[in-house]
Amino acid sequence: MKTATELIEKDDAARDILGLLKPSLMDFKEINLKQTLLQRDTQNILFSLGIGDDPGPSVSAGKATKRS
């Protein structure tokens, strides 16, 4: 916990020096969601090209089909 706090303080100080905005908790949640969606898209693309594992059911596609 101490190390995390120190890293946040250093990041905040660097952002102050550079005049950058500090991310809010909502910004971090949005970043995490985008990463999750990107990983899901990557899995779906690789599967559709026949080089990845079946990612399972997709929210937009309904049901994925296993390749042979």
C-alpha positions in Angstrom: 0.0 0.0 0.0 2.8 2.4 0.8 4.5 1.8 -2.5 1.3 2.4 -4.4 0.7 5.6 -2.5 4.3 6.8 -3.3 3.8 6.0 -7.0 0.5 7.9 -7.1 2.1 10.9 -5.4 5.1 10.8 -7.9 2.6 10.6 -10.8 0.6 13.5 -9.4 3.7 15.6 -9.0 4.9 14.9 -12.5 1.5 15.8 -13.9 1.6 19.1 -11.9 5.0 19.9 -13.4 3.8 19.1 -17.0 0.4 20.8 -16.5 -1.5 17.6 -17.2 -4.9 16.7 -15.6 -4.9 14.0 -13.0 -7.1 11.0 -13.8 -10.2 10.4 -11.7 -11.5 7.1 -10.5 -14.0 7.1 -13.3 -11.2 7.6 -15.8 -9.5 4.5 -14.5 -12.7 2.5 -14.7 -13.2 3.6 -18.3 -9.6 2.7 -19.2 -10.1 -0.8 -17.6 -13.4 -1.3 -19.6 -11.7 -0.3 -22.8 -8.9 -2.7 -22.2 -11.4 -5.5 -21.5 -13.3 -4.8 -24.7 -10.1 -4.6 -26.7 -9.0 -8.0 -25.4 -12.4 -9.4 -26.3 -12.2 -7.9 -29.8 -8.7 -9.3 -30.3 -9.9 -12.8 -29.2 -12.8 -12.7 -31.6 -10.7 -11.5 -34.6 -8.1 -14.2 -34.0 -10.8 -16.9 -33.8 -12.5 -15.6 -37.0 -9.1 -15.9 -38.7 -8.8 -19.5 -37.5 -5.7 -18.9 -35.4 -7.2 -18.3 -32.0 -9.2 -20.2 -29.4 -13.0 -20.0 -29.3 -13.7 -16.9 -27.1 -17.1 -18.2 -26.1 -20.4 -16.5 -26.6 -20.2 -12.9 -27.8 -22.6 -10.3 -26.6 -23.1 -8.8 -30.1 -22.9 -12.0 -32.2 -25.1 -14.1 -29.9 -23.4 -17.6 -30.1 -19.9 -18.3 -31.3 -19.3 -21.3 -33.5 -16.4 -23.6 -32.8 -14.0 -24.0 -35.8 -12.9 -27.4 -36.9 
